[in-house]
Amino acid sequence: MCTSHHLHRKISRVDAQIDRLQARLSFRENPTGYKSSATLVSIMGSRGPQVAWIVLLLLSFVVVTVPICAQLQSWHSHGDSNPQEPLPDGVYRVGRDVKAPRATYSPSPEFSEQARLAGYEGTCVLELVVDAEGMPQNIKVTRPVGMGLDEKAIEAVQQWRFSPALKDGAPVAVQINVETSFHLYAPKKPALFDKANAGDAKAQLEIAQILLADPYLAKDDSKGFAFLEKAANQGLPKAQFAMGEYFSSRKNDWVTAYVWYALAQKKHYKESDQKLKDLEAKMTPEQLAEARRRAGSDNPF
């Protein structure tokens, strides 16, 4: 009974402290029309009951400033080994007797100019080691967002400083993830993305070309392809030709590539002529017959 009462009093004090902190770090408007916010985030080990609260005060920069929600997550899955046992490289994970690092300096990433002009938003995840000195090391992108935002996230996190993780009172290196969300809070987003989302085929093609050329999105080109496909399905010859290039070079699907080149050729896109000849020289008679049949159909796909 006494223990329960004591625990309840401690929880009440913690709740009151959190309420006061959230009130002080509440959402606020800045003179540029953008907003900044503070995010209270927890880190919990996959097995242990301990929770370490980390407050990240994320302030706006001039003009393109954004509130960044930076969530620190334990790296390993729930079925991994004891967090007290380091990995082969001596890096621990948060949990049990390994207390989470605390961010003491965490400047927000800026928007890339490319993403700002396009009105592009999204979330990327970085994996990093916080060493025993509280310095970020080995920063990698594990879930890219594209348009230069991944680079901006890395640039910012490289500047972060931490009070290091502790194990039995001694500083240790830990591996964590940082989730960074980029959002624009301007009254109106820039025109390019608005046009693309409204169905403008040329804007869709421009967005697609930017995303498909992004090295961080090389393993997952679904975002860029979705915009490219929309533009091509609207009959934009340059987009149809680009679809031929996509299926020819990225997918080795010569039949589908042939059909898209043929559709662009019908719209008098001159570069399609040579591409069709090049594919015809590579394709088997069966592939060529199927490609020509589909190209002449009213419903080739």
ROKOL-765014 format. One record per residue (C-alpha): x, y, z. Coordinates in steps of 0.05 Angstrom, whole numbers, padded with zeros to 5 digits, always signed. Layout:
BEGIN
XYZ
...
***
This chain:
BEGIN
+00000+00000+00000
+00056+00047+00019
+00095+00028-00044
+00034+00041-00088
+00022+00109-00056
+00094+00128-00064
+00094+00107-00137
+00031+00146-00150
+00062+00209-00120
+00124+00201-00164
+00082+00192-00227
+00041+00254-00209
+00104+00295-00201
+00131+00271-00268
+00065+00286-00303
+00065+00356-00274
+00136+00368-00298
+00118+00344-00368
+00056+00389-00369
+00098+00449-00349
+00150+00432-00402
+00100+00423-00457
+00067+00489-00439
+00134+00525-00444
+00151+00491-00511
+00083+00498-00542
+00071+00510-00616
+00084+00582-00637
+00082+00625-00699
+00145+00660-00725
+00147+00725-00765
+00159+00690-00831
+00092+00654-00831
+00124+00586-00816
+00118+00550-00750
+00165+00517-00701
+00150+00465-00649
+00182+00423-00594
+00171+00349-00594
+00174+00306-00532
+00197+00236-00551
+00209+00173-00512
+00262+00119-00522
+00245+00051-00496
+00289-00011-00497
+00259-00071-00531
+00259-00113-00467
+00270-00068-00408
+00216-00026-00372
+00258+00036-00369
+00237+00097-00408
+00282+00157-00419
+00247+00222-00440
+00285+00266-00488
+00263+00336-00504
+00284+00361-00572
+00273+00436-00580
+00270+00446-00655
+00271+00519-00675
+00257+00550-00742
+00309+00578-00789
+00296+00638-00835
+00247+00633-00893
+00245+00557-00903
+00246+00536-00831
+00208+00473-00813
+00190+00438-00749
+00228+00373-00748
+00202+00314-00709
+00265+00276-00691
+00248+00210-00659
+00304+00169-00630
+00291+00095-00634
+00328+00033-00610
+00361-00001-00669
+00351-00075-00656
+00288-00116-00661
+00251-00144-00601
+00281-00213-00610
+00353-00191-00605
+00403-00208-00552
+00410-00176-00484
+00422-00100-00492
+00476-00106-00439
+00517-00147-00488
+00552-00103-00539
+00554-00118-00612
+00621-00141-00642
+00641-00069-00652
+00627-00051-00579
+00562-00014-00593
+00504-00025-00546
+00429-00014-00554
+00383+00022-00507
+00348-00020-00455
+00354-00050-00385
+00417-00021-00355
+00436+00018-00418
+00406+00087-00410
+00390+00127-00473
+00434+00185-00496
+00405+00255-00486
+00408+00307-00541
+00440+00370-00514
+00446+00407-00580
+00401+00389-00639
+00395+00441-00694
+00339+00429-00743
+00353+00410-00816
+00338+00463-00867
+00295+00450-00928
+00333+00439-00993
+00320+00492-01044
+00295+00440-01093
+00244+00412-01043
+00222+00481-01021
+00208+00505-01092
+00170+00441-01108
+00131+00442-01042
+00157+00372-01029
+00149+00341-00959
+00166+00275-00928
+00202+00235-00874
+00271+00203-00875
+00303+00157-00824
+00376+00160-00806
+00416+00106-00770
+00475+00129-00728
+00520+00112-00670
+00525+00160-00611
+00594+00145-00584
+00618+00147-00512
+00637+00221-00521
+00566+00239-00544
+00586+00250-00616
+00545+00223-00675
+00583+00174-00719
+00570+00129-00779
+00507+00166-00802
+00469+00128-00856
+00402+00138-00891
+00358+00077-00880
+00292+00106-00907
+00304+00162-00957
+00255+00218-00975
+00292+00249-01035
+00299+00318-01066
+00360+00336-01025
+00325+00329-00958
+00365+00267-00938
+00430+00307-00946
+00401+00364-00904
+00382+00315-00849
+00452+00286-00848
+00483+00355-00847
+00441+00374-00786
+00451+00309-00747
+00526+00313-00758
+00523+00376-00715
+00482+00344-00659
+00514+00333-00591
+00491+00285-00537
+00502+00267-00465
+00524+00196-00479
+00486+00133-00462
+00504+00103-00395
+00514+00031-00373
+00526+00021-00299
+00541+00095-00295
+00596+00093-00349
+00588+00124-00419
+00580+00074-00476
+00566+00077-00550
+00496+00061-00574
+00462+00054-00641
+00398+00092-00653
+00352+00116-00708
+00332+00188-00719
+00266+00199-00756
+00263+00268-00788
+00198+00295-00817
+00199+00355-00864
+00136+00396-00868
+00121+00465-00897
+00073+00508-00858
+00070+00566-00907
+00000+00592-00925
+00007+00563-00995
+00055+00511-01022
+00098+00527-01083
+00067+00516-01151
+00103+00455-01181
+00076+00403-01132
+00008+00435-01132
+00005+00430-01207
+00028+00357-01207
-00023+00337-01155
-00076+00375-01194
-00061+00332-01256
-00013+00376-01296
+00025+00325-01338
+00086+00370-01349
+00093+00383-01274
+00085+00308-01261
+00141+00293-01310
+00186+00345-01278
+00174+00317-01208
+00186+00246-01235
+00253+00265-01267
+00277+00297-01202
+00258+00237-01159
+00283+00184-01207
+00351+00219-01211
+00358+00222-01135
+00414+00173-01112
+00381+00162-01044
+00318+00136-01079
+00355+00088-01124
+00331+00026-01086
+00259+00049-01085
+00237+00090-01145
+00163+00081-01133
+00151+00155-01118
+00183+00179-01182
+00152+00124-01224
+00082+00141-01199
+00088+00212-01225
+00119+00189-01290
+00064+00139-01303
+00010+00191-01290
+00042+00239-01340
+00050+00184-01392
-00022+00160-01384
-00045+00231-01400
-00011+00224-01468
+00049+00269-01458
+00099+00244-01511
+00161+00261-01471
+00134+00223-01412
+00115+00163-01456
+00186+00163-01483
+00213+00166-01412
+00170+00106-01394
+00203+00069-01451
+00271+00088-01423
+00249+00066-01353
+00227-00004-01375
+00285-00013-01422
+00342+00008-01377
+00315-00005-01306
+00270-00065-01316
+00297-00099-01378
+00225-00106-01401
+00234-00096-01475
+00163-00111-01494
+00133-00058-01449
+00189-00009-01468
+00173-00020-01541
+00099-00004-01530
+00115+00062-01495
+00166+00082-01549
+00113+00066-01601
+00061+00109-01566
+00111+00167-01564
+00126+00156-01638
+00052+00163-01654
+00056+00232-01622
+00116+00248-01668
+00169+00244-01613
+00229+00235-01660
+00277+00201-01612
+00230+00142-01610
+00248+00120-01680
+00319+00099-01663
+00298+00068-01597
+00248+00024-01632
+00301+00001-01682
+00350-00014-01626
+00299-00056-01589
+00278-00094-01652
+00350-00116-01660
+00351-00145-01589
+00282-00177-01585
+00263-00247-01603
+00210-00256-01658
+00160-00275-01605
+00174-00213-01563
+00171-00167-01624
+00104-00197-01646
+00075-00187-01577
+00101-00116-01573
+00072-00097-01640
+00006-00129-01623
+00001-00089-01558
+00025-00024-01591
-00031-00030-01642
-00084-00044-01590
-00132+00007-01560
-00115-00021-01491
-00040-00038-01494
-00035-00044-01418
***
